[in-house]
């Protein structure tokens, strides 16, 4: 069994969001006593239909539960977003004889945002679940495998590369068919399929909406909508440009990162292409993975950190600018090199002087030996993640 970083507060109402196949249901089944839990799986067509036709049926079913059942789990709540109103009513009902907790999961925020999710504000604690981190996998973690195939739970447990490729290809098709087609998130699927491939091939680069629109043969407004769909279905996120205090010297367009390195390669249709350490593609995948680790650990630890990047108009760049409340800015350079030298920190030193705010510079790499070069802490990447991104609520691995 692989223990997850996310510690859910049992006894509270919870909204657990995360992309498909990140292990939400598995985590909940491990956390809650099956004998005391009523489980509603909206992925089952008959169950979805039952509540879609009559959302208030939930009230009758809950009221009929024995007193020994204290938790109600509704899996994939976005399938029937009108149930949010009913859950809200059950939580707030003044005549409850039995106080029950409601645990809702979702792999898409699109319908929730359009529906009544705001009614749960303050009544359900929101959490996110991601693919495995390197620390969760522990001795099972293999960096080469993580860069090639990502760390989705099912993929991580497969033994052959062929089975991993097939599973990821199926995941990409399932995303289109179930998250996009079923929810009617876009009008035409063919240009969206092309967009997915182009966006995945551009992962981690400055987003050029106009260029992508030309490649996909749609207008720029449509491309921006497509990216919103990716965000709403939790398949990726924008990394915004840091501009405080250096506004006149930096570009303002964001980058976009997909949530998993393996899914990115599947959508880019590059799973059959090998990744070799020391190559440009391998370095990009390593940077992508470390940024994903930072984002996951920040979420799990509860730190109110904000991630940005910084690039000047002359193309000098800091991979991550981490805004930490009450602490100096954390400027992070990510290098896949196994031997760090002074030339690797030149950009960090140059751009640090542009920022008129207290800052701390760190370089994360595969060099196994920590060192300090001109005030820059150069750390093995996992050591740096553990030191800067694990909080008091996160187990120390």
Residue pairs with C-beta under 8 A, 6 or more apart in sequence:
1 30
2 132
2 136
2 137
2 138
2 140
2 153
3 136
3 395
4 23
4 27
4 129
4 136
5 133
5 135
5 136
5 296
5 297
5 300
5 301
5 394
5 395
6 27
6 127
6 129
6 300
7 393
8 14
8 16
8 27
8 28
8 31
8 127
9 125
10 31
10 32
10 101
11 101
12 101
12 124
12 125
13 91
13 101
13 102
13 103
13 120
13 123
13 124
13 125
14 101
14 102
14 103
14 104
14 124
14 125
14 126
14 127
15 77
15 104
15 105
15 106
15 117
15 120
15 124
15 125
15 126
15 127
16 24
16 27
16 28
16 103
16 104
16 105
16 106
16 126
16 127
16 128
16 129
17 105
17 106
17 107
17 109
17 126
17 127
17 128
17 129
17 234
18 24
18 105
18 107
18 128
18 129
18 130
18 234
19 107
19 130
19 131
19 233
19 234
19 235
19 259
19 260
20 107
20 171
20 174
20 175
20 178
20 179
21 152
21 153
21 154
21 171
22 129
22 130
22 131
22 152
22 153
23 129
23 153
24 75
24 105
24 107
24 129
25 41
25 75
25 105
26 153
27 129
28 73
28 75
28 103
28 105
32 71
32 73
32 103
33 71
35 68
36 68
36 69
36 70
36 71
37 69
37 70
37 71
37 72
37 73
38 61
38 62
38 65
38 69
38 71
38 72
38 73
39 73
39 75
40 47
40 51
40 58
40 72
40 73
40 74
40 75
41 47
41 75
41 76
42 48
42 51
42 74
42 75
42 76
42 77
42 79
42 80
43 75
43 76
43 79
48 79
48 80
50 57
51 57
51 58
51 80
51 83
52 79
52 80
52 82
55 80
55 82
55 83
55 85
55 86
56 86
58 83
58 86
58 87
58 90
59 86
59 89
59 90
62 72
62 90
62 100
65 72
65 98
65 100
67 98
69 100
70 98
70 99
70 100
70 101
71 100
71 101
71 102
71 103
72 100
72 101
72 102
72 103
73 103
73 104
73 105
74 83
74 87
74 102
74 103
74 104
74 105
75 105
76 105
76 106
76 107
77 83
77 84
77 104
77 105
77 106
77 112
78 106
78 107
78 108
78 109
78 110
78 111
78 112
78 183
81 111
81 112
81 114
81 115
81 116
81 117
82 115
82 116
84 104
84 112
84 115
84 116
84 117
84 119
84 120
85 116
85 119
87 102
87 104
87 120
88 116
88 119
88 120
88 123
90 96
90 100
90 102
91 102
91 123
91 124
92 123
102 124
104 120
104 124
106 112
107 179
107 233
107 234
108 179
108 183
108 232
108 233
108 234
109 117
109 232
109 233
109 234
110 183
110 185
110 229
110 232
110 233
111 183
113 232
128 299
130 259
130 292
130 295
130 296
130 299
131 150
131 151
131 152
131 153
131 156
131 259
131 260
131 292
131 296
132 151
132 152
132 153
132 156
133 151
133 293
133 296
133 297
133 300
134 141
134 143
134 146
134 151
134 293
134 382
134 385
135 141
135 382
135 385
135 386
135 397
136 397
137 151
137 156
138 397
140 156
143 286
143 289
144 275
144 277
145 156
145 164
146 261
146 289
147 261
147 275
147 282
147 285
147 286
147 289
148 161
148 164
148 261
148 262
148 265
148 271
148 274
148 275
148 285
149 155
149 161
149 164
149 165
149 168
149 261
149 262
149 265
149 271
150 168
150 260
150 261
150 262
150 263
150 264
150 265
151 260
151 261
151 262
152 168
152 171
152 260
152 262
152 263
154 167
155 164
155 167
155 168
155 262
158 164
158 167
164 262
165 266
165 271
165 272
168 262
168 263
168 265
168 266
168 271
169 266
169 271
171 263
171 266
172 196
172 263
172 266
172 267
175 233
175 235
176 189
176 192
176 193
176 196
179 185
179 233
179 235
180 186
180 189
180 192
180 229
180 233
181 189
185 229
185 232
185 233
186 192
186 225
186 226
186 229
191 216
191 217
191 218
191 222
192 226
192 229
194 215
194 216
194 217
195 212
195 216
195 218
195 223
195 226
196 267
197 267
197 268
197 269
198 212
198 215
198 216
199 212
199 226
199 227
199 230
199 236
199 256
199 258
199 267
200 258
200 264
200 265
200 266
200 267
200 268
201 268
201 270
202 208
202 212
202 256
203 256
203 257
203 258
203 264
203 268
203 284
203 288
204 255
204 256
204 257
204 284
204 287
204 288
204 291
205 255
206 251
206 253
206 254
206 255
206 311
207 227
207 238
207 253
207 254
207 255
207 256
208 253
209 220
209 223
209 224
210 220
212 223
213 219
213 220
213 222
213 223
216 222
216 223
227 238
227 256
230 236
230 256
230 258
231 237
231 238
234 259
235 258
235 259
235 263
236 256
236 257
236 258
236 259
237 256
237 257
237 259
237 295
238 254
238 255
238 256
239 254
239 255
239 256
239 257
239 291
239 307
239 308
239 309
240 254
240 308
240 309
241 250
241 251
241 252
241 253
241 254
241 308
241 309
241 310
241 311
242 250
242 308
242 309
242 310
242 318
242 321
242 323
243 250
243 252
244 357
245 355
245 356
245 357
246 310
246 312
246 354
246 355
249 312
249 313
249 354
250 310
250 311
250 312
250 313
251 311
251 312
251 313
255 309
257 288
257 291
257 292
258 264
258 267
259 292
260 292
261 285
261 288
261 289
261 292
262 271
264 288
265 271
265 273
273 281
275 281
275 282
275 285
276 282
277 336
278 336
282 336
283 335
283 336
286 334
286 336
286 366
287 319
287 334
287 336
290 334
290 364
290 381
290 385
291 307
291 319
291 320
291 334
293 385
293 389
294 307
294 320
294 322
294 332
294 385
294 389
295 307
297 385
297 389
297 390
297 394
298 305
298 307
298 389
300 393
300 394
301 389
301 390
301 391
301 392
301 393
301 394
302 391
302 393
303 324
303 389
303 391
304 325
305 322
305 323
305 324
305 325
305 389
306 322
306 323
307 320
307 321
307 322
308 320
308 321
308 322
308 323
309 317
309 318
309 319
309 320
309 321
310 317
310 318
310 321
310 331
310 351
310 355
311 317
311 318
312 351
312 354
316 347
316 350
316 351
317 347
317 351
318 331
318 332
318 333
318 347
318 348
318 351
319 332
319 333
319 334
320 330
320 331
320 332
320 334
321 329
321 330
321 331
321 332
322 329
322 330
322 331
322 332
322 388
323 329
324 330
328 357
328 358
328 359
328 360
329 355
329 357
329 358
329 359
329 360
330 359
330 360
330 362
330 388
331 348
331 351
331 352
331 355
331 359
331 360
331 361
331 362
332 362
332 363
332 364
332 384
333 344
333 345
333 347
333 348
333 361
333 362
333 363
333 364
334 363
334 364
334 365
334 381
335 344
335 363
335 364
335 365
335 366
336 365
336 366
337 344
337 365
337 366
337 367
338 365
338 366
338 367
338 368
339 367
340 363
340 365
340 367
340 371
340 373
340 378
342 373
342 374
344 363
344 365
344 378
345 361
345 363
345 373
345 374
345 376
345 378
348 361
348 363
348 376
349 361
349 374
349 376
352 359
352 361
360 377
361 375
361 376
361 377
362 376
362 377
362 378
362 379
362 384
362 388
363 376
363 377
363 378
363 379
364 379
364 380
364 381
364 384
364 385
365 378
365 379
365 380
365 381
366 380
366 381
367 378
367 380
368 380
369 380
370 377
370 378
370 379
370 380
370 383
371 378
372 378
377 384
379 387
386 396
386 397
390 396
